[in-house]
Amino acid sequence: MKWLKRRESLHEASVSSLKAISQQKDISSRIGAPLRPPSKGLAQISPAPRSSKNLDIWRAESDFQAFWMKYHSNKIIKKNVNPIAQEIIDELEISRVEILGGRELKGAQKNISKYYSKISEDIFDFNEAAPLIFNLWLKDISGNEVSSRSVNFINDLKNEYGSSAFENLSNEFLNSLDNQGLFYTTSIKLLELTNLIQTGSSDDSNPEDASESENSNEDNEINLEKEDLTQDENSSQAESLDLEVDIDELDQEIVQTSPEGSIEEEIELGKIEQPEFKDNRNLSYKAFTRKYDEIIDAKDLVTAEEALRLRSQLDNLIKPHLTTIGKLANRLQRLLLAQQNTSWNFNLDEGSLDTSRLHRVIAEPGHPLSYKQETENKFKDTVITLLIDNSGSMRGRPITIAAICADILSRTL
């Protein structure tokens, strides 16, 4: 329980540590799988682990992003290469900054080693993970700790592309770790020797053109980010408008269909024909395995700040329609209460006045017992479960409506 309480502040502490290590204050953060390579000025960190056992692996996510922001420069002249080659170059660069950062912070170095050991356990296809294995190879020749499984993949890498290329450039890589430009040139040489790119196929450009291209790329990235933010704002506004229209229509429907008749009539109208189901209670079902089953409390998936923000957002959506919600809640409560079996005892000396027998007071003065009392019946406790789909298809307006419905039901029940 103590660990679960600490998880709420782990994300904030991780971001603060990232800013301190990278020596950059203007870094925004959000919860999510880390990008490879990291985006400029943005850190993505997965939700904090649910046990302290995996804390070191989780901390490695912020450590490698901090090292990237500290040691990597976007002003280096780059060449146009194919996507696979570019992914390998990125992984080599990530490995370079992790090696440099590990020299200063041994704790972070251990975290990163555990992180890649865990990743290597999940690798089953060498070809899909080839760029990452280039990363592990550089760590191996620099003296960083790598797992035995990682060493096997490194040997497969050398057999696939020829061990001579890796052996010939090992010293060049180690000597250029502190020089990003020279390191990039060595990475291009490795790709050429392994035939991942053709020699001389990429366009060389002078530093001025490269810097202009880099600036234009950065401008394009900024413009794209602004467009994405604008689209998100527009979509959220559109969703809120659609939601308001739907709830307004519901308001009118509630007013028009307000129950003037008895609750019994409303129950009859609400009844639907139930299909016949076979009695399967005698059939025994056994799960194949419960080894991978996991139940996670919703409060453990978000931080306290995020929960407060979502609660405030939901309250703002519901606030203009509290009257409608009250009517719906009363109707639902009446329907639920009407399902309970109640009985009364009549002809009593005390209790509630029985209006249906008031005529006895005049017609039969000898029988003035005109009171009734409700018998105390033991009702079965009822458990109501709300199952809400939170998959990707529910993103936006659908999940908002589902959240509002869940909130109304929880307040009513």
Secondary structure per residue as TSV (DSSP state, phi and psi in degrees):
chain	resnum	aa	ss	phi	psi
A	1	M	-	360.0	-38.4
A	2	K	H	-61.5	-38.6
A	3	W	H	-66.3	-39.2
A	4	L	H	-62.8	-36.0
A	5	K	H	-68.9	-34.5
A	6	R	H	-70.4	-26.7
A	7	R	H	-59.0	-28.8
A	8	E	H	-62.5	-33.7
A	9	S	H	-99.7	-1.5
A	10	L	H	-67.1	-39.6
A	11	H	H	-63.1	-46.4
A	12	E	H	-61.9	-40.3
A	13	A	H	-66.4	-37.3
A	14	S	H	-65.9	-41.3
A	15	V	H	-66.1	-41.6
A	16	S	H	-62.0	-41.7
A	17	S	H	-63.8	-40.1
A	18	L	H	-61.1	-43.5
A	19	K	H	-65.6	-37.7
A	20	A	H	-68.9	-42.4
A	21	I	H	-68.3	-43.4
A	22	S	H	-76.6	-14.5
A	23	Q	T	61.0	35.7
A	24	Q	-	-131.5	128.2
A	25	K	S	-91.6	-30.5
A	26	D	-	-87.1	67.9
A	27	I	-	-125.4	123.7
A	28	S	E	-92.2	157.7
A	29	S	E	-139.4	156.0
A	30	R	E	-154.6	160.7
A	31	I	E	-82.4	129.4
A	32	G	S	165.1	168.0
A	33	A	-	-64.8	135.9
A	34	P	-	-64.4	142.7
A	35	L	-	-82.6	147.9
A	36	R	S	-129.1	109.5
A	37	P	S	-77.1	161.8
A	38	P	-	-62.8	153.4
A	39	S	-	-82.3	151.4
A	40	K	T	-66.5	122.5
A	41	G	T	74.7	9.2
A	42	L	E	-132.5	128.4
A	43	A	E	-114.1	128.6
A	44	Q	E	-112.6	122.7
A	45	I	E	-126.7	132.9
A	46	S	-	-65.1	159.1
A	47	P	-	-56.2	145.8
A	48	A	-	-59.0	146.0
A	49	P	-	-65.4	157.6
A	50	R	S	-88.1	2.0
A	51	S	S	-149.4	155.5
A	52	S	G	-71.6	-10.0
A	53	K	G	-63.3	-35.0
A	54	N	G	-102.5	16.5
A	55	L	H	-64.1	-41.7
A	56	D	H	-62.1	-42.3
A	57	I	H	-64.7	-40.5
A	58	W	H	-66.5	-39.5
A	59	R	H	-65.7	-26.3
A	60	A	H	-62.5	-27.8
A	61	E	H	-62.3	-44.0
A	62	S	H	-76.2	-30.6
A	63	D	H	-64.3	-47.5
A	64	F	H	-70.6	-30.2
A	65	Q	H	-70.7	-35.8
A	66	A	H	-65.1	-42.6
A	67	F	H	-65.4	-37.3
A	68	W	H	-62.0	-46.1
A	69	M	H	-70.4	-22.7
A	70	K	H	-86.2	-42.9
A	71	Y	H	-104.5	-13.7
A	72	H	-	-95.7	140.3
A	73	S	-	-121.2	136.8
A	74	N	T	-86.0	1.8
A	75	K	T	-92.8	3.8
A	76	I	S	-73.3	139.2
A	77	I	-	-66.4	128.4
A	78	K	-	-121.4	157.5
A	79	K	-	-111.3	157.0
A	80	N	-	-81.0	117.1
A	81	V	-	-130.8	169.2
A	82	N	-	-70.8	160.7
A	83	P	H	-57.5	-39.4
A	84	I	H	-65.9	-43.4
A	85	A	H	-62.9	-39.9
A	86	Q	H	-64.6	-37.1
A	87	E	H	-64.9	-38.5
A	88	I	H	-66.3	-42.4
A	89	I	H	-59.9	-43.1
A	90	D	H	-62.3	-42.5
A	91	E	H	-66.8	-38.3
A	92	L	H	-63.5	-39.5
A	93	E	H	-67.7	-39.6
A	94	I	H	-60.8	-43.7
A	95	S	H	-62.3	-38.2
A	96	R	H	-61.5	-49.4
A	97	V	H	-68.6	-31.7
A	98	E	H	-68.3	-36.9
A	99	I	H	-66.2	-44.1
A	100	L	H	-63.3	-44.3
A	101	G	H	-66.9	-35.4
A	102	G	H	-67.1	-24.8
A	103	R	H	-64.3	-36.6
A	104	E	H	-87.3	-36.6
A	105	L	-	-120.8	96.4
A	106	K	H	-66.3	-31.8
A	107	G	H	-64.5	-42.6
A	108	A	H	-65.2	-35.5
A	109	Q	H	-61.9	-41.0
A	110	K	H	-67.0	-39.4
A	111	N	H	-60.1	-45.2
A	112	I	H	-66.8	-37.4
A	113	S	H	-61.9	-43.9
A	114	K	H	-65.1	-36.3
A	115	Y	H	-61.3	-46.9
A	116	Y	H	-75.0	-28.0
A	117	S	H	-64.0	-40.1
A	118	K	H	-66.7	-40.9
A	119	I	H	-65.2	-41.2
A	120	S	H	-63.5	-27.7
A	121	E	H	-67.8	-25.2
A	122	D	T	-93.6	0.3
A	123	I	-	-85.6	124.7
A	124	F	-	-120.6	-25.5
A	125	D	-	-113.1	115.1
A	126	F	T	-61.9	-41.7
A	127	N	T	-64.0	-39.2
A	128	E	T	-69.6	-30.0
A	129	A	T	-101.2	12.1
A	130	A	H	-55.3	-46.7
A	131	P	H	-57.4	-40.1
A	132	L	H	-66.5	-31.7
A	133	I	H	-70.2	-29.8
A	134	F	H	-60.1	-40.4
A	135	N	H	-59.0	-47.4
A	136	L	H	-66.1	-35.3
A	137	W	H	-61.5	-43.9
A	138	L	H	-64.1	-39.2
A	139	K	H	-63.4	-38.7
A	140	D	H	-64.0	-45.6
A	141	I	H	-74.5	-19.0
A	142	S	T	-87.9	-1.4
A	143	G	T	93.7	3.4
A	144	N	-	-74.8	152.4
A	145	E	-	-73.2	128.7
A	146	V	-	-130.3	151.2
A	147	S	-	-74.3	162.8
A	148	S	H	-64.3	-34.5
A	149	R	H	-65.4	-38.0
A	150	S	H	-64.7	-39.2
A	151	V	H	-61.5	-38.8
A	152	N	H	-62.9	-40.8
A	153	F	H	-67.4	-35.8
A	154	I	H	-63.7	-41.3
A	155	N	H	-63.2	-39.1
A	156	D	H	-62.9	-36.7
A	157	L	H	-63.5	-45.4
A	158	K	H	-64.5	-39.4
A	159	N	H	-67.0	-32.3
A	160	E	H	-72.7	-43.4
A	161	Y	H	-109.5	-1.4
A	162	G	-	96.9	118.8
A	163	S	H	-70.2	-22.6
A	164	S	H	-62.9	-38.2
A	165	A	H	-62.0	-42.2
A	166	F	H	-71.2	-39.2
A	167	E	H	-68.6	-38.9
A	168	N	H	-67.8	-30.4
A	169	L	H	-104.0	2.9
A	170	S	H	-58.9	-48.8
A	171	N	H	-65.0	-38.3
A	172	E	H	-62.3	-40.8
A	173	F	H	-63.8	-45.5
A	174	L	H	-65.4	-35.7
A	175	N	H	-77.8	-15.5
A	176	S	T	-107.8	11.5
A	177	L	T	-60.0	-34.0
A	178	D	T	-87.4	-1.6
A	179	N	-	-125.5	102.3
A	180	Q	H	-63.6	-39.1
A	181	G	H	-63.4	-46.1
A	182	L	H	-66.8	-36.3
A	183	F	H	-64.1	-40.8
A	184	Y	H	-63.5	-42.1
A	185	T	H	-61.5	-40.9
A	186	T	H	-65.7	-36.5
A	187	S	H	-62.7	-39.8
A	188	I	H	-63.6	-40.4
A	189	K	H	-59.5	-42.4
A	190	L	H	-63.5	-40.9
A	191	L	H	-66.4	-34.2
A	192	E	H	-70.6	-41.8
A	193	L	H	-68.1	-28.7
A	194	T	T	-92.2	5.8
A	195	N	T	62.7	24.4
A	196	L	S	-81.2	-23.7
A	197	I	S	-136.2	154.9
A	198	Q	-	-83.4	141.7
A	199	T	T	-62.8	126.2
A	200	G	T	75.8	6.0
A	201	S	-	-78.9	-26.8
A	202	S	S	-83.5	147.5
A	203	D	-	-81.9	122.7
A	204	D	-	-82.4	146.7
A	205	S	-	-139.4	153.7
A	206	N	-	-76.0	162.9
A	207	P	H	-58.3	-36.2
A	208	E	H	-65.5	-45.8
A	209	D	H	-63.0	-38.7
A	210	A	H	-65.4	-41.8
A	211	S	H	-66.7	-38.6
A	212	E	H	-64.1	-41.0
A	213	S	H	-64.1	-40.1
A	214	E	H	-64.2	-43.3
A	215	N	H	-62.6	-42.0
A	216	S	H	-65.0	-37.8
A	217	N	H	-64.2	-41.5
A	218	E	H	-63.7	-41.3
A	219	D	H	-61.2	-41.8
A	220	N	H	-62.9	-40.0
A	221	E	H	-63.6	-42.3
A	222	I	H	-62.5	-44.2
A	223	N	H	-62.7	-40.2
A	224	L	H	-64.0	-40.3
A	225	E	H	-63.6	-40.1
A	226	K	H	-64.1	-41.8
A	227	E	H	-62.9	-41.3
A	228	D	H	-62.8	-42.2
A	229	L	H	-64.2	-41.1
A	230	T	H	-63.0	-43.6
A	231	Q	H	-63.3	-40.3
A	232	D	H	-63.4	-42.0
A	233	E	H	-64.3	-44.6
A	234	N	H	-62.7	-42.7
A	235	S	H	-66.0	-39.2
A	236	S	H	-67.4	-37.1
A	237	Q	H	-65.1	-42.0
A	238	A	H	-64.2	-40.0
A	239	E	H	-64.7	-41.4
A	240	S	H	-66.1	-37.3
A	241	L	H	-64.6	-45.3
A	242	D	H	-60.0	-39.9
A	243	L	H	-66.1	-41.0
A	244	E	H	-63.0	-40.7
A	245	V	H	-61.9	-45.4
A	246	D	H	-61.4	-44.8
A	247	I	H	-70.2	-35.8
A	248	D	H	-61.8	-42.3
A	249	E	H	-62.6	-37.0
A	250	L	H	-65.8	-37.6
A	251	D	H	-56.8	-49.5
A	252	Q	H	-62.6	-39.6
A	253	E	H	-64.5	-39.4
A	254	I	H	-65.4	-41.5
A	255	V	H	-64.2	-43.3
A	256	Q	H	-70.1	-32.6
A	257	T	T	-108.1	26.8
A	258	S	-	-61.3	133.8
A	259	P	-	-70.6	111.6
A	260	E	-	-95.7	-22.5
A	261	G	S	-84.6	-169.2
A	262	S	-	-77.4	162.4
A	263	I	H	-69.2	-26.9
A	264	E	H	-63.1	-40.4
A	265	E	H	-63.5	-38.9
A	266	E	H	-65.8	-37.0
A	267	I	H	-65.3	-42.7
A	268	E	H	-62.0	-39.8
A	269	L	H	-66.7	-33.1
A	270	G	H	-84.6	-7.7
A	271	K	-	-72.8	142.1
A	272	I	-	-125.7	152.9
A	273	E	-	-71.9	121.7
A	274	Q	-	-84.6	132.1
A	275	P	-	-69.6	156.5
A	276	E	-	-85.2	127.5
A	277	F	-	-112.7	145.2
A	278	K	-	-74.6	146.4
A	279	D	-	-78.7	105.1
A	280	N	-	-105.7	19.8
A	281	R	T	-67.0	-24.9
A	282	N	T	-82.6	-12.2
A	283	L	-	-80.3	130.3
A	284	S	-	-100.9	125.5
A	285	Y	-	-111.5	131.6
A	286	K	-	-124.1	130.4
A	287	A	-	-68.8	143.1
A	288	F	S	-61.4	-44.5
A	289	T	-	-158.2	147.4
A	290	R	-	-111.6	15.7
A	291	K	T	-62.0	-36.6
A	292	Y	T	-103.1	7.0
A	293	D	-	-68.8	144.4
A	294	E	-	-152.3	130.4
A	295	I	-	-114.4	123.2
A	296	I	-	-120.2	128.3
A	297	D	-	-70.0	141.8
A	298	A	G	-60.1	-32.6
A	299	K	G	-67.2	-18.4
A	300	D	G	-86.5	-7.3
A	301	L	T	-92.9	-17.0
A	302	V	S	-132.9	157.5
A	303	T	-	-78.8	166.5
A	304	A	H	-61.8	-38.7
A	305	E	H	-64.5	-42.2
A	306	E	H	-65.1	-39.3
A	307	A	H	-64.4	-41.3
A	308	L	H	-65.3	-38.4
A	309	R	H	-65.1	-43.3
A	310	L	H	-67.5	-38.2
A	311	R	H	-63.6	-42.3
A	312	S	H	-64.8	-40.8
A	313	Q	H	-63.6	-41.1
A	314	L	H	-68.0	-39.7
A	315	D	H	-61.8	-38.7
A	316	N	H	-65.8	-33.8
A	317	L	H	-72.3	-34.8
A	318	I	H	-85.2	-28.5
A	319	K	G	-52.3	-45.5
A	320	P	G	-68.1	-9.2
A	321	H	G	-124.7	29.3
A	322	L	H	-64.4	-33.3
A	323	T	H	-62.6	-46.3
A	324	T	H	-62.1	-42.6
A	325	I	H	-62.1	-39.1
A	326	G	H	-61.5	-42.1
A	327	K	H	-65.1	-43.2
A	328	L	H	-62.9	-41.6
A	329	A	H	-63.2	-41.7
A	330	N	H	-64.8	-41.7
A	331	R	H	-64.7	-43.0
A	332	L	H	-64.4	-39.5
A	333	Q	H	-65.9	-39.8
A	334	R	H	-65.1	-40.9
A	335	L	H	-64.8	-39.7
A	336	L	H	-68.7	-41.1
A	337	L	H	-68.2	-32.7
A	338	A	H	-67.7	-19.3
A	339	Q	T	-79.3	-12.0
A	340	Q	S	-80.3	138.9
A	341	N	-	-83.4	113.7
A	342	T	-	-116.6	154.6
A	343	S	-	-142.4	158.5
A	344	W	E	-127.7	149.2
A	345	N	E	-103.7	126.3
A	346	F	E	-106.2	174.5
A	347	N	E	57.6	50.2
A	348	L	E	-109.7	160.6
A	349	D	S	-78.9	-18.9
A	350	E	S	-147.6	164.7
A	351	G	S	129.7	-149.9
A	352	S	E	-85.5	144.4
A	353	L	E	-67.9	126.9
A	354	D	-	-89.5	97.5
A	355	T	G	-64.7	-27.2
A	356	S	G	-71.8	-13.3
A	357	R	G	-117.2	18.8
A	358	L	T	-66.1	-27.6
A	359	H	T	-64.8	-19.2
A	360	R	H	-65.1	-29.0
A	361	V	H	-60.4	-34.3
A	362	I	H	-95.0	-45.5
A	363	A	H	-72.0	-37.2
A	364	E	-	-132.3	78.9
A	365	P	T	-59.8	-21.9
A	366	G	T	-75.3	-11.1
A	367	H	-	-124.4	74.4
A	368	P	-	-84.7	13.3
A	369	L	-	-78.3	96.7
A	370	S	-	-124.0	36.8
A	371	Y	E	-120.7	157.7
A	372	K	E	-140.4	156.7
A	373	Q	E	-138.2	141.1
A	374	E	E	-80.1	133.1
A	375	T	-	-74.2	148.2
A	376	E	-	-86.4	108.5
A	377	N	-	-103.5	142.4
A	378	K	-	-85.3	113.6
A	379	F	-	-92.2	144.4
A	380	K	-	-71.2	136.4
A	381	D	-	-65.1	139.2
A	382	T	-	-117.0	133.1
A	383	V	-	-111.3	126.0
A	384	I	-	-113.2	124.9
A	385	T	-	-109.3	131.0
A	386	L	-	-104.0	116.9
A	387	L	-	-106.3	116.5
A	388	I	-	-117.0	127.2
A	389	D	-	-75.3	123.4
A	390	N	-	-119.9	31.2
A	391	S	S	-77.3	177.6
A	392	G	G	-61.6	-30.0
A	393	S	G	-69.1	-15.1
A	394	M	G	-91.7	2.9
A	395	R	T	-64.5	138.2
A	396	G	T	93.5	-130.2
A	397	R	H	-62.4	-42.7
A	398	P	H	-59.1	-44.9
A	399	I	H	-70.3	-28.3
A	400	T	H	-66.2	-45.4
A	401	I	H	-63.7	-40.7
A	402	A	H	-62.2	-40.1
A	403	A	H	-65.0	-40.1
A	404	I	H	-65.0	-44.1
A	405	C	H	-61.7	-42.6
A	406	A	H	-63.5	-38.5
A	407	D	H	-67.4	-41.5
A	408	I	H	-62.8	-45.7
A	409	L	H	-64.4	-40.5
A	410	S	H	-66.3	-36.0
A	411	R	H	-69.2	-37.1
A	412	T	H	-70.3	-41.9
A	413	L	-	-83.7	360.0
